[in-house]
């Protein structure tokens, strides 16, 4: 027991893990500051005129907010509270409304910054900047795949579109949304450029969020600020407790040589690069249905990495496959935390929205398949902007 508690403490005793509570705090401060409303107005002006306009707005806002928050649960709660009632009021099917909100929120941990990537980088000793850059193209591809699905669904159902905006309306909404949208540029650019570490970037995000909410928009008063601090601390405690206990479990697996046994067994199957990639994605998709992504990274990621390395996977490519697969677990029962949150907001049973989740997940899974088959989709940006990661 002493050894297990020692392993847990070693997991907590990490400068990098300080980024987790700070990014959660930054996301909650952005929500409290009313950033979501400004992003919604900008998204309406940008793509609201398409068939099923509010559905596209929902997806676009999730993409924009993903570049600020790093948390899918913050995304689903903050955006769902605004978009679900609005879409229901416009006559959108409640099941589809909840499904599109839940599925689009998974981009929160794929498009940088991402709390899951920070955990992955810390556990697997992979460059956080490289992971952030690698998540940009897959995250945007997932978002656009959902937009294509929403387009055809809206055409079939005859959903209304919002009026085409005037140029002045577009410029005005862009101006109001531009300041918060600078957050991912500051964070990812600062890390990739070597100006600060991921932990320092998380603190910069907090200070920037406080500046916007308290000084610029003046929407965060003293009471709201302390409420956000409390909620962020509570959720951080849950996430970090999972890190410690999962690390102790991963230590036991290594002690009993479970990873070595799996590598030996997989070597006999001779699956090759593509087959191993599909197996890895399948394993992460399956475990993501039952447990949270953070312990899944620590337990399954450390076990499967030797298998991936044996067939030539780049550590960043392997990481993105794992993060994307686990992100999809946030909308698949029985765990499906983002789906549970949005169902509660939409006042609908989980069973009543599963059909629509399946419709949206199909193109998302096709994007995951492309990520496995085409490593350059993931590696192009990191190799371009951080050439030292090429090896």
C-alpha positions in Angstrom: 0.0 0.0 0.0 2.9 2.4 0.8 4.3 1.8 -2.7 0.9 2.6 -4.3 0.6 5.8 -2.4 4.1 6.7 -3.4 3.2 6.2 -7.0 0.1 8.4 -6.6 2.2 11.2 -5.0 4.8 11.0 -7.8 2.0 11.4 -10.3 0.7 14.5 -8.5 4.2 16.0 -8.0 4.3 17.4 -11.5 4.8 21.0 -12.6 3.0 20.1 -15.9 -0.2 18.9 -14.1 -0.7 22.4 -12.7 -1.9 23.3 -16.2 -5.1 21.2 -15.7 -6.7 23.3 -12.9 -5.6 26.5 -14.6 -7.0 25.6 -18.0 -10.3 24.6 -16.3 -10.3 27.9 -14.5 -9.7 29.8 -17.7 -12.6 28.0 -19.4 -15.0 28.7 -16.6 -13.9 32.3 -16.5 -14.6 32.6 -20.2 -18.0 31.1 -19.7 -18.8 33.5 -16.8 -17.6 36.5 -18.8 -20.2 35.8 -21.5 -17.7 34.9 -24.2 -20.1 32.3 -25.6 -22.7 34.9 -26.5 -20.2 36.8 -28.6 -19.0 33.7 -30.3 -22.6 32.7 -31.1 -23.3 36.1 -32.7 -20.1 35.9 -34.8 -21.0 32.3 -35.9 -24.5 33.4 -36.9 -23.0 36.2 -39.1 -20.5 33.8 -40.6 -22.5 30.6 -41.4 -26.1 31.1 -40.0 -27.5 31.6 -43.5 -26.9 27.9 -44.4 -29.8 25.4 -44.3 -30.1 24.5 -40.6 -28.4 27.7 -39.7 -28.5 27.3 -35.9 -27.1 23.7 -36.2 -24.1 25.1 -38.0 -23.8 27.9 -35.5 -23.8 25.3 -32.7 -20.9 23.4 -34.4 -18.9 26.6 -35.2 -19.2 28.0 -31.7 -17.9 24.7 -30.3 -14.9 24.9 -32.7 -14.2 28.5 -31.6 -14.7 27.8 -27.9 -12.6 24.6 -28.1 -9.7 27.0 -28.9 -10.3 28.7 -25.7 -11.4 26.2 -23.1 -9.5 22.8 -23.5 -12.4 21.1 -21.9 -15.3 19.3 -23.6 -17.5 19.3 -20.5 -17.1 23.1 -20.2 -18.0 23.3 -23.9 -21.1 21.2 -23.6 -22.4 22.9 -20.5 -21.6 26.5 -21.6 -22.7 26.3 -25.2 -25.6 23.8 -24.5 -27.2 26.2 -22.1 -27.5 28.8 -24.9 -27.9 26.8 -28.1 -30.2 24.0 -27.0 -33.1 26.3 -25.9 -32.5 28.5 -29.0 -32.7 25.5 -31.4 -35.7 24.0 -29.7 -37.5 27.4 -29.9 -36.8 27.5 -33.7 -38.4 24.0 -34.1 -35.4 21.8 -34.3 -35.8 18.2 -33.3 -34.8 17.9 -29.6 -32.9 14.7 -30.2 -30.9 16.1 -33.0 -30.3 19.4 -31.1 -28.9 17.5 -28.1 -26.8 15.2 -30.3 -25.2 18.0 -32.3 -24.4 19.9 -29.2 -22.9 16.8 -27.5 -20.9 15.6 -30.5 -19.5 19.1 -31.4 -18.3 19.5 -27.8 -15.8 16.7 -28.2 -13.7 19.2 -30.2 -12.9 20.8 -26.9 -10.2 18.2 -26.2 -9.0 17.9 -29.8 -8.6 21.5 -30.9 -5.8 23.1 -28.8 -5.5 23.8 -26.0 -6.5 20.4 -24.7 -6.4 19.1 -21.1 -6.2 15.5 -22.4 -3.2 16.4 -24.5 -1.5 17.9 -21.5 -2.1 14.7 -19.5 -0.9 12.7 -22.4 2.2 14.7 -22.9 3.1 14.5 -19.2 2.5 10.8 -18.9 4.1 9.7 -22.2 6.8 12.4 -22.4 5.5 13.9 -25.7 5.9 17.5 -26.7 2.8 19.5 -25.6 3.4 22.1 -28.4 3.6 19.3 -30.9 0.4 17.7 -29.7 -1.4 21.1 -29.8 -0.3 21.7 -33.4 -1.2 18.1 -34.4 -4.8 18.5 -33.1 -5.7 21.5 -35.3 -6.3 19.8 -38.6 -8.1 16.7 -37.2 -10.3 18.9 -35.0 -11.3 21.2 -37.8 -12.0 18.1 -40.1 -14.3 16.7 -37.4 -16.1 20.0 -37.2 -16.6 20.2 -41.0 -17.8 16.6 -41.2 -20.5 17.5 -38.7 -21.4 20.5 -40.7 -21.8 18.4 -43.9 -24.1 16.0 -41.9 -26.1 18.9 -40.6 -26.4 20.5 -44.0 -28.0 17.4 -45.6 -30.2 16.7 -42.5 -31.5 20.3 -42.5 -32.2 20.2 -46.3 -34.2 17.0 -45.8 -36.2 18.4 -42.8 -36.6 21.9 -44.4 -35.2 23.8 -41.4 -35.1 27.6 -41.6 -31.9 29.6 -42.2 -31.1 32.9 -40.6 -31.1 36.0 -43.0 -27.8 36.7 -44.8 -26.0 39.3 -42.6 -25.1 42.8 -43.8 -21.4 43.6 -44.0 -21.6 45.9 -41.1 -23.2 43.2 -38.9 -20.5 40.8 -39.8 -17.7 43.3 -39.0 -19.3 44.2 -35.7 -19.7 40.6 -34.6 -16.2 39.8 -35.7 -14.8 42.7 -33.7 -16.6 41.6 -30.5 -15.5 38.0 -30.9 -11.9 38.8 -32.0 -10.5 39.5 -28.6 -11.4 36.1 -27.0 -10.5 34.3 -30.3 -6.9 35.5 -29.8 -6.6 33.0 -26.8 -5.6 29.9 -28.9 -3.1 32.1 -30.9 -1.5 33.2 -27.6 -1.4 29.8 -26.1 -0.4 27.6 -29.0 1.9 30.2 -30.5 3.6 30.8 -27.2 4.2 27.1 -26.6 5.3 26.3 -30.2 7.5 29.4 -30.3 9.2 28.5 -27.0 8.1 31.6 -25.1 6.5 29.6 -22.3 5.6 26.1 -21.2 2.2 24.5 -21.2 1.8 25.3 -17.5 2.8 28.9 -17.9 0.5 29.1 -20.9 -2.4 27.9 -18.7 -1.7 30.8 -16.3 -1.5 33.3 -19.1 -5.0 32.0 -20.3 -6.3 32.6 -16.7 -4.9 36.1 -16.5 -6.3 36.9 -20.0 -9.7 35.5 -19.1 -9.8 37.5 -15.9 -8.8 40.7 -17.8 -11.6 40.2 -20.3 -14.3 39.3 -17.7 -13.4 41.8 -15.0 -11.9 44.8 -16.9 -13.1 44.7 -20.5 -16.6 43.2 -20.4 -17.2 43.8 -16.7 -19.4 40.7 -16.4 -17.6 39.0 -13.5 -18.1 40.5 -10.1 -16.6 39.4 -6.8 -19.3 36.8 -6.0 -19.2 35.3 -9.5 -15.4 35.2 -9.4 -15.2 33.2 -6.2 -18.0 30.9 -7.4 -15.9 30.1 -10.5 -12.8 29.5 -8.4 -14.8 27.0 -6.3 -16.3 25.1 -9.2 -12.9 25.0 -11.0 -11.2 23.6 -7.9 -13.9 21.0 -7.4 -13.6 19.7 -11.0 -9.8 19.8 -10.9 -9.8 17.7 -7.7 -11.9 15.0 -9.5 -9.7 15.0 -12.6 -6.4 15.0 -10.7 -7.6 12.2 -8.3 -8.2 10.1 -11.4 -4.6 10.9 -12.5 -3.2 9.6 -9.2 -5.2 6.4 -8.9 -4.8 5.6 -12.6 -1.0 6.1 -12.3 -0.9 3.6 -9.4 -2.8 1.1 -11.5 -0.5 1.6 -14.4 2.4 0.9 -12.1 0.9 -2.4 -11.1 0.4 -3.3 -14.8 4.1 -2.6 -15.5 5.2 -4.4 -12.4 3.4 -7.6 -13.6 4.8 -7.1 -17.1 1.4 -6.8 -18.7 2.6 -4.4 -21.5 5.4 -6.8 -22.4 2.9 -9.7 -22.6 0.6 -7.6 -24.9 3.5 -6.6 -27.2 4.6 -10.3 -27.5 1.0 -11.4 -28.3 0.5 -8.6 -30.9 3.8 -9.4 -32.6 2.5 -12.9 -33.4 -0.6 -11.4 -35.1 1.5 -9.4 -37.6 -1.2 -6.8 -38.0 1.1 -4.2 -39.7 0.9 -0.4 -39.4 -2.8 0.0 -40.5 -4.1 -3.0 -38.6 -2.3 -1.9 -35.4 -3.7 1.6 -35.8 -7.2 0.2 -36.2 -6.7 -2.0 -33.2 -5.5 0.9 -31.1 -8.4 3.1 -32.1 -10.8 0.3 -31.3 -9.3 -0.2 -27.9 -9.5 3.4 -27.0 -13.1 3.7 -28.4 -14.2 0.7 -26.3 -12.6 1.8 -23.0 -13.8 5.4 -23.5 -17.4 4.1 -23.4 -16.9 3.0 -19.8 -14.3 5.2 -18.0 -13.1 8.8 -18.1 -10.5 9.7 -20.7 -7.8 10.8 -18.1 -7.4 7.4 -16.4 -7.8 5.7 -19.8 -4.8 7.6 -21.1 -2.6 6.6 -18.2 -3.7 3.0 -18.2 -4.2 2.1 -21.8 -1.9 4.6 -23.4 1.2 3.3 -21.5 0.2 -0.3 -22.4 -0.4 0.3 -26.1 2.5 2.6 -26.9 5.1 -0.3 -27.1 2.8 -2.0 -29.5 2.5 1.1 -31.7 6.2 1.9 -31.5 7.0 -1.7 -32.7 5.3 -1.0 -36.0 6.7 2.5 -36.5 4.1 4.9 -35.1 5.3 8.4 -34.4 4.5 9.3 -30.7 2.4 12.3 -31.8 0.4 10.3 -34.4 -0.3 7.6 -31.7 -1.3 10.3 -29.2 -3.8 12.0 -31.6 -5.4 8.6 -32.4 -5.8 8.0 -28.7 -7.2 11.5 -27.8 -9.7 11.5 -30.7 -10.9 8.0 -29.9 -11.3 8.8 -26.2 -13.0 12.1 -27.1 -15.7 10.2 -29.0 -16.3 8.2 -25.7 -17.7 11.4 -24.3 -20.8 10.9 -26.4 -21.2 7.1 -26.3 -23.1 5.4 -23.5 -23.0 4.2 -20.8 -20.4 6.8 -19.7 -20.8 9.6 -22.3 -20.4 12.6 -19.9 -21.0 15.3 -22.6 -24.1 13.4 -23.8 -25.4 13.2 -20.2 -24.9 16.9 -19.7 -26.6 18.0 -22.9 -29.5 15.5 -22.3 -30.1 17.2 -18.9 -30.0 20.6 -20.6 -32.4 19.5 -23.3 -34.7 17.7 -20.8 -34.6 14.5 -22.9 -33.8 10.8 -22.2 -30.4 9.5 -23.4 -32.2 6.7 -25.3 -34.2 9.3 -27.3 -31.1 10.9 -28.8 -28.9 7.9 -29.5 -30.2 7.5 -33.1 -29.1 11.1 -33.9 -25.7 10.6 -32.2 -25.2 7.6 -34.4 -25.9 9.7 -37.5 -23.4 12.4 -36.5 -20.7 9.9 -35.3 -20.5 8.1 -38.7 -18.6 10.9 -40.5 -16.6 11.6 -37.4 -15.4 7.9 -37.4 -14.5 8.3 -41.1 -12.2 11.3 -40.1 -10.7 9.0 -37.4 -10.0 6.4 -40.1 -8.3 9.0 -42.2 -6.2 10.1 -39.2 -5.0 6.4 -38.9 -4.3 5.9 -42.6 -2.8 9.3 -43.3 -0.2 10.2 -40.6 0.7 13.5 -42.4 -2.8 14.8 -41.6 -1.5 14.8 -38.0 2.2 15.4 -38.4 2.3 18.1 -41.1 1.9 21.1 -38.9 4.2 19.9 -36.1 6.9 19.1 -38.6 6.4 22.4 -40.3 6.5 24.6 -37.3 8.6 22.5 -34.9 11.0 20.6 -37.1 12.9 19.1 -34.2 9.8 16.8 -33.7 10.3 15.1 -37.1 12.5 12.3 -35.6 
